[in-house]
Amino acid sequence: HTAYRRQRQMCIRDSCLIMAAFILILLPFSLQSFGKAEYKSAKFIVMLIVGVLLCPLFYTWERYYATRPMIKWSLLNDRTVMGACIVALSVNFSVCVWNSYFYNFTIVVYDISTTYAGYMQQIYTVGYTFWSIIFAVWIRINKKFKYTCLLFGFPLMVLGTGLFYHFSIHQNNIGLMIMCQIFIAFGGGTLILGYQMAVMVSATLDSIPILLVLTNLFASIGMAFGQATSTGVYTNVFLKSLIKNLPADSVNLAADLYLGGYTAQMMYPIGDPIRKACSIAWGDYQKDAAIAAICILMLILPSIAIWKNYSVDKKQNKGTVL
């Protein structure tokens, strides 16, 4: 009983250390999104620096000093686990970059209701959930998943994001944007299930929960960085493009249109020069957001390539895991 209590205390201590690291990394971006901190403020910088420094501290503790490490060193050093974590970060970063303001983009550019704009924004979530079921059946039949992620999931997600970049500029047909989202959803569903399978098949039964938590933490970091990048792109691109494309006698409306969001921009009908300027500004924002999304996706190719080509037809360990 004493040994079990000591082990539990050590696990709690190690958990608090890694939790503090990720909280301090993610919290400043949330504060910035809600206007409670700026990127240049001491509050933002200090929390981010301390959070980043706690990560190598956790690594050093787990590697050299912990008598019973929370995560086995052999797993932390496993190329499949690390590759899966990078894929988790990259996929969520990529999606959050273009999806953060997609709701506003569709309302202003395609003149649809808020209800249908909400449907549009949820295509990715519904699509990757649906496709994950089909991919799971494929894994059940094929017994392997690495090359499906590498040769199908990754190219499909890059294709969808690249087409998203193209159609954001031309703004031809809302159906083409739906097609892009379906491509991204099917590619994302393949990669999400793939990296989860990668960490589970790499681990022993008692290590699976903590490794799934680790991939979720990397996914959360990717989402936070993606939202922060999206906000930065919007802040630096949208207003400049709006001022550039507004008629000369309407430039003084730029600040009101920028701060008022889609509700202020929707006051002008389709075809009005002011509404057209707003649509062009949204297109410029989505174009740059898609570029950032494509760039981060390039990390996925080497990250999947280093996975071991595991087969999932191995028999599970029998017995009780404490």
N, C-alpha and C positions, 0 to 999 in steps of 0.2 A: 504493500500500500504506500509506503514511504517513497519507494522508487518511482511508482506511477505518479505520485503527486509532484515529485521533483521534475519528472519528464514533462508533465503538463505545464508547470511553471515556466520551464525553458521554452516550450512551444509558444506560450502566451507572450513571453518576452520577445522572441524572434518575430512573432506575428505583429506585435506593436511597432517594431522597428521598420518593417517593410510597409506596414499600413501608414506610418507617419511619413515615409518617403513619398508614397504615391499621393497621399492627401495633400502634402505641401507642393507637389508638382501640379496636381489638377486644380486645386482650390483657386490659385490666382487667376486662372483662365475663366473660371466661373464668376469670380468677382469682377473681372474686366467685362464680361458679357452683360452683367447686370448693372454696370456703371458704378461699381463700388471701388474700383481700382483702375489705374492706367498702366500701360506697359512700362512707362518711364518712372512710375512711382516706387518709392522705397518698399512699400508693402508688397508689391508684385515681385520685385527683383529679389528681395531677401527670402521670401518663401520659396521661390523657384530655385535659388542657389542652394539653400539648405536641403530641399527635397532631393535635388540631384546629387548632392554630396552624401546623403544617407544611403544611396544605392550602392556605391562601392564599399561603404561601411558595412552594409548588410552582407555583401559578397565576402568581405574579409572575415567577418565574424563566422559566417557559415562555413567558409573554407578552412580556417585555421584554428578557431577557438571553440566553436560549439561542440560539446560532447555528443549530443544527439541533434544533428541539424534538422531544421524544419523541412527542407528539401534536400534530398540526397545529392551530394556533390556530383556523382556520376550522371545524374539527370540534368543538373544545371550545366554540365559540360557537354551534354549530348547535342550533336549538331541538328538532329531532328527537332528537339524541343526548342532550341534557339531559333531555328528557321521558322517553326510554327508561330512563335511569338512575334517575329518580324512580319510574317504574313498577316497576323491578326491586327497589328498596328497599321500596316499599310492599307488593308482593305477598308477599315473603318475611317482612316484619315481621308482616303480618296472619296468615299461616299459622302462624308460630312462636308467636305469642301464644296461640292456642287449642290448638295441637297439643303443646305442651311437656309438659303433664300429662294429656293425653287418655287415655293408656294406663292410668294410675291411676284416672281418672274412670270408664272403662268397666268396669273390674274391680269396683270397689266398688258402683257404681250399678246395673249390669245383671247382676252376679253371673256373669260369664263367666270362662273359664279364661285363663291368661296367653297361651296359644297364640292363642286367638281375639282377645284384646285386641291382640296384635301384628299380627294380620291387619287389625284395625280401624284401627290407627294407620298402616298402609301403604296404605290405600285412596287417599289423596291422591296419593302418589308414583306408584302404579301407574296411577291414573286419569288424571293429567295427562300421563303418558308415552304412554298409549294414545290420548288425545284429540289430542295433538300430531301424531300421524301423520295422523289424519283432517283436522285443520286444515291440515296441509302439503299434502294433496291438494286441499283447497279453494283454497288460495293458488295452486297450480299451475293450477287451472281458471280462477279469477277474476282472477288477476294482481295483486290488491290485498288489503290486510290491515287498514288503519287502521280503517275503519268496522265491520269484523267485531269487532275488539277493543273498539271504543267502544260498539257497540249490542248485542253479544252477550256477549263475555267479561266486561266490567266489570259489567253488570247481573246476570249469572248468579252471579258471585262474591259480589256484595252480597246477592243473594237467598239463597244458600246460607248465608252467615254470619249473616244476619238470622234465618233459620229455626233455625240452630244456637243462637242466643240464646234463641229461644222454647222449643225442645225441651229445652234445658239446665235450664230452670226446671220444666217439667212432667214430664219424664222418663217419657214414656208408653211408647214402643216403641223398641227399639234399631234397628229398620228405618228409622225416621224419621231417626235420626242418620246412618245409612248414606246415605240419600237426600241429606242436607245435604252430606256429604263428597263425594258424586258431583257435585253442583252446583258446589261449590268447586273440585274437581279439573278439571272441564271448563272452567270459567271461568279457572282458573289456567293450564291448558295453553294456552289461547288467548292469554293475556296474556304468558306466558313466551316462546312462540315469536314473538309479535308484537314484543316489545321487542328480541329478538335480530335479527329481520329488519329492524327499524327502523334499528339502528346499522350493520348490514352494507350496506344499500342506500344509506345516507347517505355511506359512506366510499369512498375509493379502495382498490384491492386491497391496497396495502402498509399501509393503516391498519386493516384489518379485525381482525387479531389483537389489537392493543392496545385497540381499542374493545370487543371481546368481553371482554377482561380487565377493562376498566373497569366494564362492566355486572356482571360477576361480583363485583367488589369492592363495588359498591353493594348487590348481593344479600347478600353476606356481612355488610355493616353492618346491613342490615335484619334478618337472622337474629339477629345479636348483640343488637340493640336489642329485638327481639321476645322473645327468651329472657329478657333482663334485665327487661323489662316483665312477662312472665308470672311470673317469680319474685317480683317485687315485689307483684303482685296476690295471688299465693298466700300470701305471708307476711303480708299485711295483711288478707286477707279470710277465709281458711279457718279459722284458729284462733278468730277472733271469732265467726264463724257457728257453729262447733262448740260453743263455750261457751254461746251463746245457745239452741241447740236441744237440748242434752243434758238428760236428766232431772236434777232438782235433786240427787239422791243420787249422780249419776255425773259431776258437773262436774270432780271431781278427776282423772278419767281423760283429760281433754282434752289435756294435754301429752303423755301416752304415745301417744294416738291420732294426734296431729299428728306427733310425731317418728318413730313406728313405721311411718308410711306405710300403704299398702294392706294389707301383711301383718298389721299389728295390727288394722286395721279389718275385715278379712275374718274375724276370729275370731268375730264376732257374726253370727248368721244373718239372712237377709232377714226383715223384720218386727219385729226387735228394736228397741226405742227408740234404742239406741246406734247401731246400723247405720243407722237412719233419719236420725239426726242427722248422721252422716257423709255420707250421700247428699245431704242438704240443703246441707251445707257445700260439697261438691263442685259442686253445682248453682250456688250463689252465686258460687263462683270462676269457673266456666266462663261464667256470665252476664256478669261484669265483663270477663273476657278477650275475650268476643265483642264487647262494646261498644268496647273498645280496637281490635279488629280492624276493625270497621266504620268507626270514625273515621279510621283511617289509609287505608282504601280510598278515601276521598273525594278524596285527592290524585291518584288515578289518572285521574279524569275530565278535569281541565284538562291533565294531563300528556299524555294521548293526543290531546286536542283540538288541541294545538299541533304535533303531528306533521305533516309534509308528507305529502300523499296520494300516496306513491310507487307506481309500477307496477313489478313485478319481471320484466317481459318484455323489459327492456333487454338488449342484447347485452353480454357481458363484454368488458373490455379484452383485447386480444391481446398476446402478447409475454411476456417474462420479467421478473418483478418482483424486483429485488435488495434 
